[in-house]
Amino acid sequence: AALKQLVKLCSASPWIAEHLAKTPILLDELLNPSTLYTPADLDLLRDDLRQQMLRLPEEDEEAQMEALRYFKRAHVLRVAASDINQTRHLMKVSDYLTFIAEAVLEYVLQMAWKTLTEKYGLPIKEDGSHCDPSFVIIGYGKMGGIELGYGSDLDLVFLHDADSQGVTDTNNIDGKRSIDNGVFFTRLGQRIIHILNTLTPSGQLYEVDMRLRPSGNSGLLVSSVKAFKDYQLKEAWTWEKQALVRARVVAGCPVVAKKFEQVRAEILTEARDPQKLQEDVVSMRIKMR
């Protein structure tokens, strides 16, 4: 039965053949057609990933990174199989590919948060309470629009809502030093990108593009919600505001997510000068061409 599925999928898609050749352990997925042709929704993906990670030692980050890559490849194979079998509409295919990325991002954020807080303590909010984590990952482009393809990268922006002048609390961590909240969240963002980008024996998890953050490559890796709002109101180009149309929170703190949605709504509904808007759109299209 598994051989029949293998011949069927590989004859239909050279991409799947290459996918299986790179990760032969995925052949196990062919043993059960009922799951092979039925991709999981977001809740089931979260549960599956959580169960897989429970089998691994918490301190073994390399094993966790390998497990994340297997999880992604296995579920992408299921999506591709259902795509070839025509049991899923094209729009649903992109939905499921996006759900896989969301489940991975949520877990990667947990991994990075645990590593950083054990080393530097917990960042502090303006009211003196601990961040938990007061941090969100914003998906733009295809990720934000729930339109990921099989080879899509992730357009991401990181925001936090900690006290910009505060430092981390290390009261419960012996021998560790405090660092500025801004430095903490920058290192958190770097850690997330490292886990996603690093090439392991199983390859790369996702390629990450951070150029849509305020001020692009020259800007801070992680901005506060307030700094993000100020930038969008005072400095952002028209195309940066257009990009917000497909921006949404894909992982992180629900409270900060709500604040981001309020900022997004304010930016997208502000009054426009039709003449300037027309000039900006024409200028952008000329540059694209």
N, C-alpha and C positions, 0 to 999 in steps of 0.2 A: 504493500500500500504506500509506504514511504517512497519507494522507487518510482511508483506511478506519479506521485506528486512532484518529485524531483524532475522527471522528464517533462511533465506538463509545464512547470514553471520555467525551467531553463530553455525550453524550446520557444516559449512565448517572450522571454525577456533576457537578453544578454546581461543586462544590469543585475538581475537576480542571480544569474550564474556566477558573475564576478563577486557578488555579495556573499554567496555561499562558499566560494573558493577561498576568499580572504578569511572567513570565520567558519571553518568546518563544523564547529560545535552547533551551529545553527541548524544542521541537518536534523537534530532532535525535534525541531519545531514541525517537521514534516510528518511526524508519527501520529499527530492528532489533527485530522482535517477540520474537526469541529471548532478548534481554536485557531487554526491556521487561516481560515477564511472569515474569521469573526474578530476584527480589531476591538480592543477594549475602549470604553469611554474613560473620561478623566478620572473618575472616582476609582474605577477598577485598576487603572494604571498606577495611581498613587498606592493602592493597597498592595498590588503586585510588587512594586519597587520596595515598599517598606518591608514586606516579607522576605524579599531577597537579601536586603541589607541586614536584617536581623541575624542572618546566619554568619555574618562576618564580624571579626573583632573591631571594635570601635576605633582602636588606635592604628589599624592597618589601612592607611589612606590609599596606598597603592592598590590593594585588593578592592577597595570601594570604587576607585576610579575605573578599574577593569570591569567590575560588575555593572557600573553605569553604562559603559560602552556596550556590553553584551545586552543589557536591557533595551537600549535604544535600537540596536541592530535587529534583535528578535522581534520587537514590535513593529519596526519599519518593514520587516519582511512580511509580517501578517497583513499590514496595510497594502503592500504591493501585491500580495497573493489575492486579496479580496478585490483589488483594482483589476487585475488580469482576469479574474473569475467573473467580473462584472456584477459582483454582489454589493458594490458600493458606488454611489454616484460620485462623479469627479469632485463636487463640492465637499462631499463627506470625506473623501481621501485627504484633502488639505486640512479639514477639521481634525482628523485623527493624527496626522503628522504634527499639527500644532499642539494637540493634547500631550503627545509624547514629550515634546520640548518643554511644556509647562511642568509636567511631572518631574522631569530631570532638573529644571531650574529650581524648583521648590526644594528638592533634596540637596542640590549643590549649595544653596544658600544656607541650609541647616548645617552642612559640613563645614563651610567656611566660618560661619558664626561661632560654632563650637570651638574651632581651632583658635580663633582670634580672642574670644573671651577668656579661654583658659590661659592665654599668654598675657593679655593686657587688662583683664577685668571688663566690667560693663560700662558702656558710655552712659552719660547722664543727660536727661532732658532739662529744659529750662526750669521746670518746677521741682527739680532735684530728684525725681524718680528715675529708675533704671530704664534704659531702652530695651524693648523686648520683641523685635529688634529695632523698631522705629526706622525701618529701611524697606524700600521697595525696588523691584526690578520692573522697569517699564519696557514693554515690547512695542517697537515701531514697525512700519512697513508690513511685510508679509506676516511677521510674527504677531504684530498688533491687530492686523486685519484677519487673522485666523486663515491664512492663505499659504502656509508653508508648502514648499515642494520637497522632493526627495533630497535635493542637494543644496537647499537654501541655507544661507548663514543667518545669524540672529542679530537684528538691529536692536541694541539695548541702550537704555539710559538708567543710571542708578541715582536714587534720591534718598536722603535721610532727613529726620526731623529732630535731631539732637541739638543741644545747646552748642552753638558754634564756638563759644568761648570756653566751654567746659573741658574737663579731662575725665578719663576713665576711672572707675572706682575699683581699687584692688584690695579692699578690706578683707575679702575672703580668699585672697590668693597670696600665699607667703612668698616673699622674695621677688615679687614682680613689680615692675615700675609702671606708673601711669603714663599715658600718652594723650595728646590732644584728641578730642573727639573727631576732628577733621582728619587727622592722620589715621585714626582707627578705621574710619569708614573708607578712606582711600585704600588702605591695606585689605579691607574686606572686599572691595571691588576687585582689586588685583588678584586676590585669592580665588574669587569666583571665576575670573577670566582664565587663570592658570589651570583650574580643574577642567574647564571646558575646552581650552585650546591645546593642552599638552598632548603630545604624541606618545602613546603607550604602544605596547605590542598589538593592541586591538585597534590602533588608529586614534583619530581625533574625535572627541565627542561632538562639538559644534565649533564652527568658526564664528567668532564674535566681531561685530562691527560697532564701534562706539562713537563714530563720527557725528551722530545726531545729537550728542550732548551739547549743552550750552557752550558756545565759542568753539565747537568742533575739537579737533586734535590739540588745539592750544589751550583748551579749557580744563577745568578740574575734572578728574575721573568721576567723582561723586559730588553732587551739589546738594545743598539744603533745599527744602521745598520753597522757602522764602527767596533764596537766591535764584532759583529756577523761575519763579513767578516774576521777579524783578527783571530778569533777562528777557523773558517772553514779552513783557509789557513795554520795555524800553529799548531793547537792542536787537531782538530777533528779526530776521529777514522774513519776507512773506512766505517763502517756501518752508521755513522752519515752523511757521504757524499752520501751514497746510498739512505738514507731517503729523500734527496733533490729531487730525481727523481719524487716523488709524492707530493712535497711541492708546494703550491700555495697560493697567497693572497686571502682570502675569505671575508675580510671586512677591511675598513679603507681608508687611503689617497692614491689616485692614483699616486701621485708623489713618495711617499715612496715605493709603490708597484713596480714602474718601477725600482727604485734603487735595490730593493730586487731581481727582475728578472735578473738584470745585474750581481749581486753577484752570484746568483744561476747558471747562464750560465757559469761564469768564473770558478766556483768550479767544475762543471760537465764536463767541457771540458779540464781541466788541464791534463798534461801528467802524466801517471801512470808507475810505475815499475811493469811489469807483474809478476815477481817472488814474490815481496812483496804482491801484490794484491792477488795472489793465496794462499799464506800463511795465509793472513788475512781472506779470505773467508772460508778456511778449518777450521781455528781456531774458527770462528763464528759458523759454522755448528756443530762443536763438542760441543760447549757450549750450543747450542739450544737443542741438543739431550740429 
